[in-house]
Amino acid sequence: RAQVRVRGVGFRERHRREIADATRLELEVLKVAAYSLSMIDVLRGMDFQTRHLLMALQVGDREHIARALLLQAIHHATASDLRQAYRYVERAIEVTADPNDPLTRAMVPGVRGACAYLTGHLDEAVDLCEQAIDMFRHAPGNSWESSSTQLFQMFALRFVGDHNVLRAKYDRYKQDASERGDRYLESTLRRVCVSTFLAENDARGAVRELVRATWVPPAGTFHVQHFHELVAWCEIGLYRGVLDERAQLADRFPRLEGSMILRVETVRTQYNYLRGRLALAVRAIMTTREN
């Protein structure tokens, strides 16, 4: 990222015929790695993302540069740098190979919605993501983009507290993900939306949805999905007044703290809020016993 700041995002465009097939293949690999990891293992996704952007600028491929700039915007927003994030979005619009491409047009409000969520502009995030989701219906080849936009919308709705809308979208998005075999979306949704079942006084439903969430990563890793699962078990425990042994706090908190995802400001904020609530709950229990 320091290289990007020093270098800038200028480039000399090259025609498709001037770029070797092996080079384009390498760009595609970097793009897929960046996209795949960014919503799972954020800092490693950011690494691949920056490599993709630097190579795209060096090669001069407009399509890859525009896509890389859009994803770069989201990564800057993870540190609440909305101004810089939107600069990348505007630059992506300037250099896009085809401004009328349905996928690119849908990605712009989707990325802005993600940036709005990551910087605390929740109502704006919900509206922008809704706009993007509607546009993605008319853009082929958007599985990751559409799924990620749906998740950012659900993240925002959860903190807005509109559980009626959240539940309706949860049922629709989860069914669609299941029919498409999208484990990434379905598994994350089941973890993120536990609070909606608790808002309906359905703790059993919350546990049921959570245990059905499947995520089988390499041993020893801690992903964003694990963080959402940790929050979900704690939410259920706070609601019931007792933590389920499946929460495994003694194991999960150290793994979270040893991972790099706490560098994402929204994750760090939720983590601090969760630890504070757990501390207050423990203190309340101790006070009750003393009395």
Secondary structure as UniProt FT lines:
FT   HELIX           2..7
FT   HELIX           16..18
FT   HELIX           21..38
FT   TURN            39..40
FT   HELIX           42..59
FT   HELIX           62..77
FT   TURN            78..80
FT   HELIX           82..95
FT   TURN            99..100
FT   HELIX           102..118
FT   TURN            119..120
FT   HELIX           122..136
FT   TURN            137..138
FT   HELIX           143..160
FT   HELIX           163..180
FT   HELIX           183..192
FT   HELIX           194..199
FT   TURN            200..201
FT   HELIX           203..211
FT   TURN            219..220
FT   HELIX           224..240
FT   HELIX           245..247
FT   HELIX           249..258
FT   HELIX           261..263
FT   HELIX           265..290
//
